């Protein structure tokens, strides 16, 4: 992981765990508010379920870089499979034996250096 990533209570051993289910979740924004001076957005996160009680959350947010438009990905270990604060959830199985580190590697290779927020 490079400077596009921020570890937030990530247990390094979770990177080696096999993903059993992927959950794409849209957080509730009850007042349709943005953060600070930013307009409201639909905030989606991915939960990589590794057991019936644990997951790794991948959450991309704006506000980095000199113009504040670079995204940063926060990755964290969770003691639940996905959030109960989702207004919408799409769940699907990964390819056979995909590990958390495999997904991180693909994000790094394909997108991490290109993440820019369009306002």
MOGI-V335803 format. One line per field, one symbol per residue. ss: DSSP state (~ for helix, > for strand, _ for the rest). Layout:
# MOGI-V335803
ss->???
This chain:
# MOGI-V335803
ss->____>>>____~~~~~_>__>>>>>>>________________>>>>>>_____>>>>>>>>>>_____>>>>>>>>>_______>>>>>>>______>~~~~~~~~~~~_~~~_>___
